[in-house]
Amino acid sequence: MPRPTSPVRAAPFSGGPRSLSAKPVGRSRARARREARAAYALIAPAIAIVGVFILYPLGFGVYISFTNWPLIGPISWIGGANYTALIHNTVFIHSILFTLEYTAIVTVPILVFGYLLAVFVRSNRRGSTLFRTCFFLPFIIGLSTLSFLIYVELQPGFGTVNVVLSKLHIVGINTPWTASTGLALTAICILVVWFASGLTMMLLMAGMQSIPEQLYESAGIDGASWWQSERMITIPLLRRSIVLSLVISIIGSLLAFNQFFIITDGGPGSSTQSVVMQIYETFNASMSVGSASAMSVVLVAVVGFITFLQIHFLSRDDV
């Protein structure tokens, strides 16, 4: 009669289920550390450039704004005296108000004309490349060069602007454009809109070309007009491009210098003096680095605040 056999018991596994996943977890952590080190190594040059060329000069400029820092002579700490003096500096306050007025005048036309130009050249029909080049050419030439050209063309007696407009009986041939605040500001605003619309066109056109054509075909089948397609499809999908265009346009307007310095030199008087031009004049006239730095810090704060408001309100989903 066979002897009954005892059941075979498996030897206990001392590692348990936790040991099975120990090696994969360890490998994944090591891989994550290697990827993190590689990422830090890749962004280190960018961080170094930002720190050396942006953050350090900005911090040093803030420090200088709290000092009496002449180009020649001893440097002394004066606290917020430079900022207190700005409150009573009527020329600086006028330059801020004038710069804000100029920014408000040119921002909307730049966006509108840039949008219309983008609509005109966004398709790949024959001749669109030539029109894109022509519309973008003023931005490539540069604002300084265009300002010199316009300055010559605005001269009384022989300037092309006066000659053409006098033939149309709009102004006289001897109209002094740079001697009048209104005429000078009008000429500069037209110049800047012509100059900056090309960049806005390129930014918006790139966004338009990324919109699927099927959306417009569906809207056409449903009987939507051109304006309805633009309002319901193009503009909502271009929101980020529009925000970028506005940020670039407003920052450029707040930092305006070349066109005013070349065409009007801030005149007549100081009526067309922008903030950056006022900073430049303060540095050259009084050689006061501390006062000019305080003006620069105020300008940076204003530009940063306006840019923050733009991005915050225009980037919301409910806009």
C-alpha positions as CSV (number, residue, x, y, z in Angstrom):
1,M,0.0,0.0,0.0
2,P,1.6,3.3,-1.0
3,R,2.7,5.7,1.7
4,P,0.9,9.1,1.6
5,T,3.2,11.9,0.5
6,S,3.3,15.2,2.3
7,P,2.4,18.3,0.3
8,V,5.3,20.2,-1.2
9,R,5.6,23.7,0.2
10,A,7.2,26.5,-1.8
11,A,10.2,28.2,-0.3
12,P,9.3,31.7,0.9
13,F,10.6,34.5,-1.3
14,S,12.4,36.8,1.1
15,G,12.3,39.9,-1.2
16,G,8.5,40.0,-1.5
17,P,6.6,42.0,-4.2
18,R,8.4,45.2,-3.3
19,S,11.8,43.8,-4.4
20,L,10.4,43.0,-7.9
21,S,9.8,46.7,-8.5
22,A,12.9,48.0,-6.7
23,K,15.1,47.9,-9.8
24,P,12.7,49.5,-12.2
25,V,11.9,52.3,-9.8
26,G,15.6,52.9,-9.1
27,R,16.3,53.0,-12.8
28,S,13.5,55.5,-13.5
29,R,14.7,57.8,-10.8
30,A,18.2,57.7,-12.1
31,R,17.0,58.4,-15.6
32,A,14.9,61.3,-14.3
33,R,18.0,62.7,-12.5
34,R,20.0,62.4,-15.7
35,E,17.3,64.2,-17.7
36,A,17.1,66.9,-15.1
37,R,20.8,67.5,-15.2
38,A,20.7,67.6,-19.0
39,A,17.8,70.1,-19.0
40,Y,19.7,72.3,-16.5
41,A,22.8,72.2,-18.7
42,L,20.8,73.2,-21.7
43,I,19.1,76.2,-20.1
44,A,22.2,77.3,-18.2
45,P,23.6,79.5,-21.1
46,A,20.2,81.2,-21.4
47,I,20.0,81.8,-17.7
48,A,23.5,83.2,-17.7
49,I,22.8,85.6,-20.6
50,V,19.6,86.8,-18.9
51,G,21.4,87.2,-15.6
52,V,24.4,89.1,-17.0
53,F,22.7,91.3,-19.6
54,I,19.2,91.9,-18.1
55,L,18.9,91.1,-14.4
56,Y,22.3,92.5,-13.3
57,P,22.0,95.8,-15.3
58,L,18.4,96.2,-14.0
59,G,19.4,95.7,-10.4
60,F,22.4,97.9,-10.8
61,G,20.2,100.6,-12.4
62,V,17.8,100.4,-9.4
63,Y,20.8,100.9,-7.1
64,I,22.1,103.9,-9.0
65,S,18.6,105.5,-8.8
66,F,19.0,105.8,-5.0
67,T,22.3,107.6,-5.3
68,N,23.7,110.9,-6.4
69,W,26.0,109.5,-9.1
70,P,27.7,112.2,-11.2
71,L,30.0,111.2,-13.9
72,I,32.7,113.3,-12.2
73,G,32.9,113.5,-8.5
74,P,32.0,111.4,-5.4
75,I,29.0,109.1,-5.2
76,S,26.6,109.5,-2.3
77,W,23.5,107.6,-1.2
78,I,20.5,109.8,-1.1
79,G,17.6,107.3,-0.8
80,G,14.4,108.2,-2.6
81,A,15.3,111.8,-3.3
82,N,15.5,111.2,-7.1
83,Y,12.0,109.7,-7.1
84,T,10.7,112.6,-5.0
85,A,12.1,115.0,-7.5
86,L,10.4,113.3,-10.3
87,I,7.0,114.0,-8.8
88,H,7.7,117.8,-9.1
89,N,9.4,117.5,-12.5
90,T,6.8,118.9,-14.9
91,V,8.8,118.1,-18.0
92,F,9.1,114.4,-17.0
93,I,5.4,114.2,-16.2
94,H,4.5,115.8,-19.6
95,S,6.8,113.3,-21.4
96,I,5.0,110.5,-19.7
97,L,1.6,111.9,-20.7
98,F,2.7,112.6,-24.2
99,T,4.1,109.1,-24.6
100,L,0.9,107.6,-23.4
101,E,-1.1,109.8,-25.8
102,Y,1.2,108.8,-28.7
103,T,0.8,105.1,-27.8
104,A,-3.0,105.4,-27.7
105,I,-3.0,107.0,-31.1
106,V,-0.9,104.5,-33.0
107,T,-1.8,101.2,-31.4
108,V,-5.2,100.6,-32.9
109,P,-4.3,101.8,-36.5
110,I,-1.2,99.5,-36.4
111,L,-3.4,96.5,-35.4
112,V,-6.2,97.3,-37.9
113,F,-4.0,98.0,-40.9
114,G,-1.8,95.0,-40.1
115,Y,-4.9,92.8,-39.9
116,L,-6.3,94.1,-43.2
117,L,-2.9,93.6,-44.9
118,A,-2.7,90.0,-43.5
119,V,-6.2,89.3,-44.9
120,F,-5.1,90.6,-48.2
121,V,-1.9,88.5,-48.5
122,R,-2.7,85.4,-46.4
123,S,-3.7,83.3,-49.5
124,N,-1.1,81.8,-51.8
125,R,-2.6,83.4,-54.9
126,R,-0.4,84.9,-57.6
127,G,1.5,88.0,-56.5
128,S,1.0,87.6,-52.8
129,T,4.7,87.1,-52.2
130,L,5.4,90.4,-53.9
131,F,2.8,92.2,-51.8
132,R,4.1,90.7,-48.6
133,T,7.6,91.9,-49.4
134,C,6.4,95.4,-50.2
135,F,4.4,95.7,-47.1
136,F,7.1,94.3,-44.8
137,L,9.9,96.4,-46.5
138,P,9.5,99.5,-44.3
139,F,10.2,97.4,-41.2
140,I,13.3,95.9,-42.8
141,I,14.6,99.3,-43.8
142,G,14.4,100.5,-40.2
143,L,12.8,103.3,-38.3
144,S,15.9,105.5,-38.1
145,T,16.4,105.5,-41.9
146,L,12.8,106.2,-42.6
147,S,12.8,109.0,-40.0
148,F,15.7,110.7,-41.9
149,L,13.9,110.3,-45.2
150,I,10.6,111.7,-43.8
151,Y,12.5,114.6,-42.2
152,V,13.8,115.6,-45.6
153,E,10.5,115.2,-47.3
154,L,8.7,117.4,-44.7
155,Q,11.0,120.4,-45.3
156,P,9.1,123.6,-46.3
157,G,9.4,124.7,-49.8
158,F,11.0,121.7,-51.5
159,G,9.8,118.7,-49.4
160,T,7.8,116.1,-51.4
161,V,5.0,116.1,-48.8
162,N,4.4,119.8,-49.1
163,V,4.7,119.8,-52.9
164,V,2.1,117.0,-53.3
165,L,-0.3,118.3,-50.7
166,S,-0.1,121.8,-52.1
167,K,-1.1,120.5,-55.5
168,L,-4.1,118.9,-53.8
169,H,-4.8,122.3,-52.0
170,I,-4.6,120.6,-48.6
171,V,-1.6,122.5,-47.2
172,G,0.7,125.2,-48.4
173,I,4.0,124.5,-49.9
174,N,5.8,126.3,-47.1
175,T,4.0,124.4,-44.2
176,P,6.5,123.9,-41.3
177,W,5.5,120.4,-40.2
178,T,8.1,120.2,-37.4
179,A,7.3,123.7,-36.0
180,S,3.8,122.7,-34.9
181,T,3.1,120.1,-32.3
182,G,-0.1,118.8,-34.0
183,L,1.5,118.6,-37.5
184,A,4.6,116.9,-36.1
185,L,2.7,114.4,-34.1
186,T,0.5,113.6,-37.1
187,A,3.4,113.1,-39.4
188,I,5.2,110.8,-36.9
189,C,2.1,108.8,-36.2
190,I,1.5,108.2,-40.0
191,L,5.2,107.2,-40.3
192,V,5.0,104.7,-37.4
193,V,1.8,103.1,-38.6
194,W,3.3,102.6,-42.0
195,F,6.5,101.2,-40.4
196,A,4.9,98.8,-37.9
197,S,2.0,97.5,-39.8
198,G,4.2,95.2,-41.8
199,L,5.4,93.3,-38.7
200,T,1.8,93.0,-37.4
201,M,0.8,91.7,-40.9
202,M,3.5,89.0,-40.7
203,L,2.5,87.9,-37.2
204,L,-1.2,87.7,-37.9
205,M,-0.7,86.1,-41.4
206,A,1.2,83.3,-39.8
207,G,-1.7,82.7,-37.4
208,M,-4.2,82.9,-40.2
209,Q,-2.4,80.3,-42.3
210,S,-2.5,77.8,-39.4
211,I,-6.3,77.9,-39.3
212,P,-7.9,74.9,-41.0
213,E,-9.5,75.7,-44.3
214,Q,-12.4,73.3,-43.5
215,L,-13.7,75.7,-40.9
216,Y,-14.3,78.4,-43.6
217,E,-15.8,75.8,-45.9
218,S,-18.3,74.7,-43.2
219,A,-19.2,78.3,-42.5
220,G,-19.7,79.0,-46.2
221,I,-22.1,76.0,-46.4
222,D,-24.0,77.3,-43.5
223,G,-24.4,80.7,-45.3
224,A,-21.9,82.7,-43.2
225,S,-20.7,86.0,-44.8
226,W,-17.1,87.0,-45.0
227,W,-17.4,89.3,-41.9
228,Q,-19.2,86.6,-40.0
229,S,-16.4,84.1,-40.8
230,E,-13.8,86.6,-39.7
231,R,-15.6,87.5,-36.5
232,M,-16.6,83.9,-35.5
233,I,-13.6,82.0,-36.8
234,T,-10.5,84.1,-37.6
235,I,-10.4,86.6,-34.7
236,P,-11.1,84.1,-31.9
237,L,-8.4,81.7,-33.2
238,L,-6.0,84.6,-33.7
239,R,-6.3,85.7,-30.1
240,R,-2.7,84.8,-29.1
241,S,-1.3,86.4,-32.2
242,I,-3.3,89.5,-31.6
243,V,-2.0,89.7,-28.0
244,L,1.6,89.3,-29.1
245,S,1.1,92.0,-31.8
246,L,-0.4,94.4,-29.2
247,V,2.4,93.7,-26.7
248,I,5.1,94.4,-29.2
249,S,3.4,97.5,-30.6
250,I,2.7,99.1,-27.2
251,I,6.1,98.3,-25.8
252,G,7.7,99.8,-28.9
253,S,5.5,102.9,-28.6
254,L,6.3,103.4,-24.9
255,L,10.0,103.2,-25.7
256,A,9.9,105.5,-28.7
257,F,13.0,107.6,-29.3
258,N,14.4,107.6,-32.9
259,Q,11.5,109.2,-34.7
260,F,11.1,112.0,-32.2
261,F,14.9,112.6,-31.9
262,I,15.5,112.7,-35.6
263,I,12.3,114.5,-36.9
264,T,11.5,117.0,-34.1
265,D,14.3,116.8,-31.6
266,G,11.5,116.9,-29.0
267,G,10.2,120.3,-30.3
268,P,8.8,122.7,-30.6
269,G,10.1,123.3,-27.1
270,S,9.6,119.9,-25.3
271,S,6.1,119.3,-26.6
272,T,7.0,116.1,-28.5
273,Q,9.5,114.7,-26.1
274,S,9.0,111.1,-25.2
275,V,10.0,109.5,-22.0
276,V,13.1,107.8,-23.4
277,M,14.1,111.1,-25.0
278,Q,13.7,112.9,-21.6
279,I,15.9,110.3,-20.0
280,Y,18.5,110.9,-22.7
281,E,18.3,114.7,-22.3
282,T,18.6,114.4,-18.5
283,F,21.7,112.4,-18.7
284,N,23.3,114.6,-21.3
285,A,22.3,118.0,-19.9
286,S,22.9,117.5,-16.1
287,M,25.2,114.4,-16.3
288,S,23.0,113.1,-13.4
289,V,23.1,109.3,-13.7
290,G,21.0,108.8,-10.6
291,S,18.1,111.0,-11.8
292,A,18.2,109.4,-15.3
293,S,18.2,105.9,-13.7
294,A,15.2,106.8,-11.5
295,M,13.3,107.8,-14.7
296,S,14.4,104.6,-16.3
297,V,13.1,102.5,-13.4
298,V,9.7,104.3,-13.5
299,L,9.5,103.6,-17.3
300,V,10.3,99.9,-16.8
301,A,7.6,99.7,-14.1
302,V,5.0,101.4,-16.3
303,V,5.9,99.2,-19.3
304,G,5.8,96.0,-17.1
305,F,2.4,97.0,-15.6
306,I,0.8,97.7,-18.9
307,T,2.2,94.5,-20.4
308,F,0.9,92.5,-17.5
309,L,-2.6,94.0,-17.9
310,Q,-2.6,93.2,-21.6
311,I,-1.6,89.6,-21.1
312,H,-3.9,89.1,-18.2
313,F,-7.1,90.5,-19.8
314,L,-6.5,89.6,-23.4
315,S,-5.5,86.0,-22.8
316,R,-8.5,85.0,-20.8
317,D,-10.8,82.4,-22.2
318,D,-13.9,84.5,-21.8
319,V,-12.6,87.4,-23.9
